[in-house]
Amino acid sequence: TSTPGGSVFVARVETGESTPRGVCRGGKNFLGIEDNAWENADNWNNAILPSSGDDVCIEGFNVVIGGGLQNAGTLRVEGGSLTIGNAKLTVGGASEITGSLAINGGTLTGAGNVLISGPFTWTGGTIAGSGITTTTGSLALSGPAAKGVFAHRWDANSNVTWTEGQFSVASGTIVNNTATWDCQSDAAIVWTVGPAPAFNNSGTFKKSAG
């Protein structure tokens, strides 16, 4: 405050629970104080990494998981992006990604059902766990690295464009395709291990190139 002829006093007040950008609110919010790395605790409120009991919120940041075993009780990504590099993210409860998702060699797993309504780019890595992954946004399987679904159910309710890289299904995996799956290369779908998988196609599966 200030008074005529007096001094000015400015105070900064910090609380344990910080509010992220926009309307995405969780108990554990990404603040991006130092950089875009998930595994940097200083980027999170209270300077503590998310745990399996936390409701995790990312809004307006382009977050990268570069390594390690990371956890979230639930996960919501809005207006930004999440990239899973050489890392494993385990999600325990119902989650939604309305921003962009990229899996570049890592693993998304857990018991939580995950709805991915934003654009999804998958260049390598695995989706696994007892939860169900549902995609309703555009999806690109690209890059030479292998991609796979392990002991998991994936409901592909939006178009999939597959341009490169082996796609593996294992251990009783179920893929339900209700949209258009467009193969644009000679890459193979391979059953690698465990009980027989199922690929249920009620949409269109086509090969347009390659």
C-alpha positions in Angstrom: 0.0 0.0 0.0 1.1 3.7 -0.3 0.3 7.0 1.3 1.2 10.5 0.0 4.8 11.1 0.8 5.1 7.6 2.3 6.8 4.4 1.2 5.5 1.5 -0.9 5.3 -2.0 0.5 5.0 -4.9 -1.8 4.4 -8.4 -0.5 4.5 -11.7 -2.3 2.2 -14.4 -0.8 2.6 -18.0 -1.8 0.3 -20.9 -0.8 0.8 -24.6 -1.0 -1.9 -25.1 -3.6 -1.3 -23.2 -6.8 -3.9 -22.7 -9.4 -2.9 -23.7 -13.0 -3.8 -21.8 -16.1 -7.4 -22.0 -17.2 -10.0 -24.2 -15.7 -8.1 -27.4 -15.3 -7.8 -28.0 -11.6 -6.2 -30.9 -9.8 -4.6 -31.6 -6.5 -1.3 -31.8 -8.3 -0.8 -29.0 -10.9 2.0 -28.5 -13.3 3.3 -25.0 -13.0 6.4 -25.0 -15.4 8.5 -22.9 -13.0 11.8 -24.2 -14.4 11.2 -26.1 -17.6 8.8 -28.5 -19.3 10.1 -31.7 -17.6 7.6 -33.8 -15.7 10.4 -35.4 -13.6 11.6 -32.0 -12.3 9.8 -31.7 -8.9 10.2 -27.9 -8.9 7.7 -27.7 -11.8 4.9 -29.0 -9.6 3.0 -27.3 -6.8 4.6 -28.0 -3.4 7.8 -29.0 -5.4 6.8 -32.7 -5.1 6.4 -35.1 -8.0 3.0 -36.6 -8.6 2.2 -39.9 -6.9 -0.3 -42.7 -7.5 -2.7 -40.9 -5.2 -2.7 -37.5 -7.0 -5.2 -35.9 -9.4 -2.7 -34.5 -11.9 -3.5 -31.5 -14.1 -1.6 -30.0 -17.0 -3.1 -27.0 -18.7 -1.4 -24.8 -21.3 2.1 -26.4 -20.9 4.0 -28.7 -23.3 5.2 -31.3 -20.8 7.8 -34.0 -21.5 8.4 -37.1 -19.5 12.0 -37.8 -20.4 12.7 -40.7 -18.1 12.0 -42.7 -15.0 8.9 -44.4 -13.5 6.2 -41.7 -13.1 2.7 -42.0 -11.6 -0.6 -40.3 -11.5 -3.8 -41.2 -9.7 -5.8 -39.5 -12.4 -4.5 -37.3 -15.3 -6.1 -34.4 -17.2 -4.2 -32.6 -20.0 -5.9 -29.5 -21.4 -4.8 -26.9 -23.9 -1.2 -28.2 -23.9 0.6 -31.4 -24.7 2.2 -34.4 -23.0 5.1 -36.4 -24.5 6.2 -39.7 -23.1 9.8 -40.3 -24.0 12.0 -43.1 -22.6 9.8 -43.4 -19.5 6.8 -45.2 -18.0 3.7 -43.4 -16.9 1.2 -45.3 -14.7 -2.3 -43.9 -14.4 -4.5 -45.4 -11.8 -7.9 -43.8 -12.4 -10.2 -42.3 -15.1 -8.3 -39.7 -17.1 -8.7 -37.5 -20.2 -6.3 -35.9 -22.6 -7.9 -33.2 -24.6 -4.6 -31.6 -25.6 -1.9 -33.4 -27.7 -0.3 -36.7 -26.7 2.9 -38.2 -28.1 4.4 -41.5 -27.2 8.0 -41.6 -28.4 9.4 -44.8 -27.1 7.8 -44.9 -23.6 4.9 -46.7 -22.0 1.5 -45.5 -20.9 0.0 -48.1 -18.5 -2.2 -48.6 -15.5 -5.7 -49.5 -14.3 -7.2 -46.2 -15.3 -9.4 -45.7 -18.4 -7.9 -43.0 -20.5 -9.8 -41.0 -23.1 -7.6 -39.3 -25.7 -9.7 -36.8 -27.6 -6.8 -34.6 -28.8 -4.4 -35.5 -31.6 -2.2 -38.5 -30.7 1.2 -39.2 -32.4 2.7 -42.6 -31.7 6.3 -43.0 -32.9 7.3 -45.9 -30.7 6.6 -47.5 -27.4 3.7 -49.3 -25.6 0.2 -48.9 -24.3 -0.6 -51.5 -21.6 -2.4 -52.1 -18.3 -5.9 -53.2 -17.2 -7.5 -49.9 -18.1 -9.1 -49.1 -21.5 -7.7 -46.6 -23.9 -10.2 -44.8 -26.1 -9.1 -42.5 -28.9 -11.5 -40.0 -30.5 -9.0 -37.6 -32.0 -6.7 -38.1 -35.0 -4.0 -40.7 -34.5 -0.8 -41.2 -36.4 1.4 -44.3 -36.1 4.6 -43.1 -37.6 8.4 -43.6 -37.5 10.4 -46.8 -37.9 10.3 -47.9 -34.2 8.0 -50.6 -33.1 4.7 -49.7 -31.4 2.5 -52.1 -29.5 -0.4 -52.8 -27.2 0.3 -55.3 -24.4 -2.5 -57.0 -22.4 -4.8 -54.1 -23.0 -8.0 -52.9 -24.7 -7.8 -50.1 -27.2 -11.0 -48.7 -28.7 -10.0 -46.8 -31.8 -13.1 -44.6 -32.4 -11.3 -42.1 -34.7 -9.2 -42.4 -37.9 -5.8 -44.0 -37.6 -3.1 -43.3 -40.2 -0.3 -45.9 -40.1 2.7 -44.9 -42.1 5.7 -46.8 -40.7 6.9 -49.2 -38.0 5.8 -52.7 -36.9 2.6 -52.8 -34.8 2.5 -55.5 -32.2 -0.3 -56.9 -30.1 0.3 -59.3 -27.3 -1.1 -61.2 -24.3 -4.8 -61.0 -25.0 -4.9 -57.5 -26.3 -8.2 -56.3 -27.9 -8.2 -53.6 -30.5 -11.7 -52.4 -31.5 -11.6 -50.3 -34.7 -14.8 -48.3 -35.4 -13.4 -45.7 -37.8 -10.9 -45.8 -40.7 -7.5 -47.5 -40.2 -5.3 -46.5 -43.2 -2.2 -48.5 -43.8 0.3 -46.6 -45.9 3.3 -48.9 -45.7 4.3 -52.6 -45.8 4.8 -52.7 -42.0 3.3 -55.7 -40.2 0.8 -56.3 -37.4 2.5 -59.0 -35.2 1.3 -61.2 -32.4 4.4 -61.4 -30.2 3.6 -63.3 -27.0 0.9 -64.6 -24.7 -2.8 -65.4 -25.3 -4.2 -64.6 -28.8 -5.1 -61.0 -29.4 -8.2 -59.8 -31.2 -8.6 -57.1 -33.8 -12.3 -56.3 -34.1 -13.1 -54.2 -37.1 -16.5 -52.6 -37.4 -15.1 -49.6 -39.4 -12.8 -49.6 -42.4 -9.4 -51.2 -42.6 -7.6 -50.3 -45.8 -4.2 -50.0 -47.5 -3.8 -46.9 -49.5 0.0 -46.9 -50.0 3.2 -48.8 -49.6 
